[in-house]
Amino acid sequence: MKRGAKTRKKTLITHAGRDPHANHGVVNPPVFHASTILKPSLDALEASRKADFKGYRYGRRGTPTTRSFEEAVAAIYGADDSIAVSSGLAAICSAILSQVSAGDHVLITDNVYLPTRKFASGFLQRFGVESTFFDPMRPEELDALIRPETRVVYLEAPGTMTFEVCDIPALAKIAHEHGATVIMDNTWATALYFDAFGHGVDIVVEAVTKYICGHSDVMMGAIVSKEAHADAIRDCAMMQGNCSGPDDLYLAQRGLRTMAVRLAENQANALELAKWLETRPEIARVLHPALPSCPGHDIWKRDFTGASGLFSFVLKPVSRAALAAFLDGLEYYGMGASWGGYESLILPGDPSGARSATSWDEPGQLLRIHAGLEDVEDLKADLEAGFERIGALA
Ligand SMILES: *Cc1c(COP(=O)(O)O)cnc(C)c1O
């Protein structure tokens, strides 16, 4: 594909990583199922064993199916490299591990995805890498927490479950003054709604499982970076045997092609639900970056170009029976982990057990919603009927 530096993201989403005329005119890249990749001669075999070999050597190291997906993701981010791995969590772990050794220190935002917290404090610690969690909404405190051995400042925005939006350029600037690498989990906004590299991030991790795949049927992750970090990340992921299967790569790439239109609809439905929930008497708070009441809303407005379909709200305190009646009777909202698919989801959560540098003191139940692609009036009516069930038990 001919593309200049100015090609816009929606166009890249449609065209990057595809070369139909290299493939009989077939629109989507073919799926290569491969472990063994044969070499025709001793010369070719030996060449493929050289460290700088860029071709295809073994299934784990990727096939043309892998590369076409990786090329598309890197292009959308305006980055030099992207590597497809087996899940979002695998991307997080490999990205961090690519940067640290025993004796190093990592700083992590306190509202981070819970498995990231557990990886840092429960796993990295066993290998002599210490982690400190910090309040992402107080960038002025970061400088004092950085140590000579701090290698990584790890960010996620908005915060998991609670949706505060931190000042990424400010945090990245402080990290860089001390020579630390900035890794960011950009699963919520994706490349479409947050230009991570343009705001000081060095390495992006994204759960492809969510919006890129978009259909709740694939586990995959991506680590995206500039050239300076690319080799270290690839080496680390490969040492962990961290790769993706061909059919998942195919589905993820197919999902990617429609991400822009899906996300626009997820965004519109979520915003409409969030605004409507704010008017409901049953609600204590709505946590959505595009609402002025959300901590970091001004930063979201300054740095992000959209909001996706995921947000939370807090109910005024109700009995467990009333909460169960609300949730169990919902017709269109599925209850389960993950998000980013075409369907709506709802999930109760309790951030209080997952914070150490900040606290979560809301007395009511937090519920996280993923707004799917249904008609928003049906989504509202479903919640409204749920509020009536709460009212009947109050
Ligand atoms: C789901 C999620 C992940 C992990 O992705 P998996 O593919 O489920 O491992 C990472 N970060 C965020 C913000 C997520 O929501």
The ligand as a Tripos MOL2 file, in Angstrom:
@<TRIPOS>MOLECULE
LIG
   15    15     1     0     0
SMALL
NO_CHARGES

@<TRIPOS>ATOM
      1 C1         -8.3660   -7.1980   29.8040 C.3       1 LIG1
      2 C2         -7.2700   -6.2510   30.0630 C.ar      1 LIG1
      3 C3         -5.9410   -6.6640   30.0150 C.ar      1 LIG1
      4 C4         -5.5500   -8.0920   29.8170 C.3       1 LIG1
      5 O1         -5.8990   -8.6160   28.5940 O.3       1 LIG1
      6 P1         -6.1230  -10.2020   28.4280 P.3       1 LIG1
      7 O2         -6.0970  -10.3820   26.9730 O.co2     1 LIG1
      8 O3         -7.4170  -10.5050   29.0920 O.co2     1 LIG1
      9 O4         -4.9640  -10.8680   29.1170 O.co2     1 LIG1
     10 C5         -4.9760   -5.7090   30.2190 C.ar      1 LIG1
     11 N1         -5.2740   -4.4290   30.4730 N.ar      1 LIG1
     12 C6         -6.5370   -4.0010   30.5390 C.ar      1 LIG1
     13 C7         -6.8040   -2.5730   30.8170 C.3       1 LIG1
     14 C8         -7.5710   -4.8950   30.3550 C.ar      1 LIG1
     15 O5         -8.8390   -4.4670   30.4620 O.3       1 LIG1
@<TRIPOS>BOND
     1     1     2 1
     2     2     3 ar
     3     2    14 ar
     4     3     4 1
     5     3    10 ar
     6     4     5 1
     7     5     6 1
     8     6     7 2
     9     6     8 1
    10     6     9 1
    11    10    11 ar
    12    11    12 ar
    13    12    13 1
    14    12    14 ar
    15    14    15 1
@<TRIPOS>SUBSTRUCTURE
     1 LIG1         1 GROUP 0 **** ****
